Amino acid sequence: MVRLPLTRHNSRDDYEARWEYESMLEELSEIVNGANVSAHNAKDMTSKGARSEWWNQRESLDTQLRDLLSVIEYHWLGGFKGVFCQYALHKEYMAKFKSAFDKILAKHLPSRQNKRAKRVNIDYRILELFIGLGRPDEQDLEEALVDLIYFVIDILQFHGEGNAYDEVDFDVMVLEFTDALAAYHKGVSFHPNEVASDVDHTILILDKSVHMFPWESLPCLRGHSVSRLPSLASLRDRILMMQEKNPSQQPQPGFYVDKARGAYILNPSSDLVNTQKAFEEDLRTLKTWEGIVNRPPSEEEFRRNLEERELLLYFGHGSGAHFIRARTLKKLDKCGIALLLGCSSGALKDTGEFEPYGMPINYLLGGCPSMVATLWDVTDKDIDRFSKDVFNRWGLFSGRGNSKKGREVEAPNASLVEAVAKGRESCVLKYLNGAAPVVYGIPAYLS
């Protein structure tokens, strides 16, 4: 476990802008509140001028959220974004990078000028942090490298190898580490078939103070397979579910469900006409599914679809909490995968010192292995576009594309988490709407 002081940069540079937790949370709250209000005001924008102003406001919020996530990665994670390394590792070039790494330390750290002095060996995982920063020719890595160099010096200090910060030439070290990283990534790019990586999926166990942030859309994580869970205990439960349900001959780890045993609830409030029009035809082709269209389900119907079916699609307002009570969900004997595509269906309510609560927690307690939900309110056209893209990538509607030209999407039959990650890009507002859907649980596949 690595604990990162969010203001650690401030102690290095008195002129560094302060990006503290409270100010970032306040800005996120302003963006989410603006998104929620504007999402519900869309129907009132009848004149051309009002619609133009509405779109300008939404686009401004979209840009603001994108910039906020970039700032969080840059200032909060800094060099430690390599923890979420999605880069494949090459044994030969890692050895060369290790050699270059040791030479840089020996050249620039005063503690290593005495060749007779005992040297502390740097853990291999620290090298992976450097590699995880990515290609230097595609981004500015100066501040991230400085962050990691400070970390390395602190490690040496902790183990008795002291160095005074003002005696270290950080600028030259950054240049030499940049060259070493460039050599590594250039070498790996010429041997794509020889790399090995065991990072196929990342699960975030989020503390009660940060669950409201869309971490999955940070620049270093966006587009990758990332889901979230409230605790390690809930992760353990889902791993046991996966092992109990799925035979060992499946091609890759994950929770597999029978594509033929699903159910859907479409437009239960009878006011989402466009959503019903967008999905009804496709859903009716799923002959073995149970469907409820244009009418509210009873609590018993909702419960039965979750408990007896392996997959439930909900196209309605919110999370469906007005159709099924929390205590009913928590008492389920088992629960299928749920896609709750309404506004704020995945938002949790803060309770101060206590853990947050909400419908995602209720579903997880009821045994749901994986669910898709939104962290704030979204507009129906964008979330419908997103949903269609996800269904196609997941393999629910085989052979159907989502582009205007009708071409098929990439990587059909991906996991639900992968489909959601790629589906964000189908939204017009790729952050204000695209960052809202998240997955609680483990990767789920259709079989």
Steps between C-alpha positions, in 0.01 A plus 500: 500500500626847408364808673543821301480840674294707256696814584847341475585725201441812710790418730736495200392823336353792693354635177320180406123544478319311773262228384364377829220250552235748615541731202493211251192348661328839492573539130373149426181574694444816297544309175267218606236744625521688172469174306198391704316830458571533128406135432151564636464842333553364149130459431438868581745624235252562218648800321812488284681747725415307815621173348824662390559639849417160652752324278766759578448443870518122465814516285662734752424255782636215289829685448514597866463136610765383255742763630421413862584133443826598332591717798417217742729263313777757461503637856355221714650194333796670335773247434297232677252468215731215402324299774228454240756395240333362189826459311624153418841408640792362297757302696803593292425872482404510868851369578650776283286762673610365840862538395441858382305574820789386722753700298294820535478457877872423526585808295283758676440392862772603748438184705615289203823684430679282756524167321582318823181612675214252520230576246129444549343288228194661343192276480405386148151648545653849520635448149150406388378837633742671263399278207134563583539871428489417129682632197689829553445607139120503552482711819692725737642277774721754676288547814411130520866402485591755766228349721647151459859616548401655833332169587815302417715735711251465788521120475878513518482743792265267687748214457799701621634635170464874548510770233440873538240619249691819419803293399307307235473635145138409428494666157782286361356184659165571335667530159690174544195310630303637202760357263494164681120483481501596133750222427285247686172585326668526160655156547172346615315647201722292268424176690123509567470120506765453767346715774315359799251673726272363770297822520175423320261660746520750786257505794485818706414467870393857565491668839185677612666838437577441130224273367329793324793564264488327157846344538436273203525805271839624618728532195713203616195275550251614238436235237637222721311227683431657842222431749437588864390330821445633853724251683738207471233281660261575212778417254562168673128416481497561125812295440335210683185549289711490186678181606177329603301586188751490217670183375879507487510467121385857440753691283569766764407582861166670549135445582316331213122525456262329261409750231161332453388548862440873520224751568436867430285782635456765231342841559307406815388862556364530141676832442827383341354471152828539312675241718221251442517564126878454500505161674162328472557340161838355596380377837205318350740292291618341826224238494601320820502817708226633724401859427296775659435793266320830558362408840634498858608160633376372832758443769447125461569520125815705558620258768427193287686641201807560716486170687396259226665661199874545448483846347266800540494815287317795655413797276323741731544790736754468779598158630150355520494555877133604475419152369703283737598575859853484637412231754356283222826525306713418802299183570531351150619140492696587188512790258576524130711761328319835490532790261323798656510766232309776678624826650723478811427127531851439632535801731562431868381723784761632742444440872796678657714261702289202395523315171290635208190316390287472190353261246838365380576385855158336524555312175845385611363381835232310308770309311524697175833404338519805276286805429513812285369825646552876467662730756284803407215600270544453125299593193301225333635531144864467608435218747295316235789538257739374765275205587472385138876510463549301822246235399670451164849477644381263771347274237138536603382592150743306283597638162351844551715810470452834668640735240302687237656277235384187681847357547554260784667617819848387599563210735154337510421286806727704724437506874233736628769717660696524172181583312419782742857636480492515120137610488578831670641629174163457325352786705486850354604637840773249575548607862178659621305197374776255408673504840177452696446124436718274717509129577468362852633145514718268294531448121194322363472314169210363297505132418 
